């Protein structure tokens, strides 16, 4: 599921076009996330304590399919049911499945996992939820729903990020060092109000829902991006989204410096920097329905 900030509903054609453009931008960020962090996602799927290769997998909050395709690559005999609230993301995922000749192994389901009644997801051997559980308004209820859906002995993998990645060195930009951290501090306050479960320890909650937690692993991500066009675009898209919620809390000087980074025609554009990296952490919990 995406890392975007929640939007306040509005009406009208202009807002519809803006939402469509915004969804397109977020889809690009999710695709870049999958491209840049592909090795890390693959290492998580390889680490999962599976007794046999799963045949039926559910990807909860699949976004544009980073987990779906990593799981299809890892388990060549598996079929994946990809679930998300966004029809646009699911359409994007189906298109990618067709390009990769995988459409026979993917089923998409549009559903709001915050609802009390979930769609029939079959009896999967593996449920994967990457960066989606913290969006749940009632995570305890969602965990019980996953537990009840899993086949006996099935595995639930919860993957969460420690916030959105950092890209700039602390000394950047030169005239406003530490700008990126101040932007994140502003958005963290916003997200703490709207997504209180982000950064939670899912182990006790999984146990309370009836699972046996068989493993927990934190993976440090630090990818140098000095020659990576994808990391530059990933950084640009991420900071563009952060700006919308951080702008009101930033000083005028910080906002000017941020806008210079985001201006692709500026000599200060983030796309022109050769000191970018992707720094974050991912934690995964592997829990079994016993």
Number of C-alpha atoms within 10 A of each C-alpha: 25 20 18 15 15 11 7 5 6 10 7 7 9 10 12 12 11 11 14 13 12 14 17 15 16 21 20 16 24 23 20 20 18 19 15 18 17 14 11 15 21 16 13 19 18 13 13 20 14 16 9 7 13 20 14 21 28 30 26 26 27 29 30 29 26 22 26 24 22 18 25 17 13 14 17 12 12 18 22 25 20 26 28 24 18 20 15 17 26 22 13 17 26 20 15 16 19 12 10 10 10 15 16 10 15 20 16 20 18 16 17 16 24 16 13 10 11 14 12 8 16 13 17 22 24 27 26 25 21 24 22 23 25 21 20 19 16 15 19 14 16 20 22 16 16 24 23 14 20 23 19 14 15 22 30 28 23 22 22 23 20 15 16 17 20 19 26 22 15 14 12 15 20 11 11 16 16 16 23 21 13 16 21 20 15 18 19 18 13 16 18 12 9 14 17 14 18 20 14 13 12 23 19 12 15 24 14 13 19 16 24 18 19 13 15 16 14 15 14 13 15 15 16 15 18 14 12 16 12 17 24 25 16 24 24 21 18 22 24 17 17 19 20 11 19 21 16 11 15 18 12 11 12 21 19 13 20 24 17 17 23 20 15 14 11 13 12 18 18 24 23 16 16 14 15 22 21 21 16 17 16 19 19 22 21 24 28 26 21 12
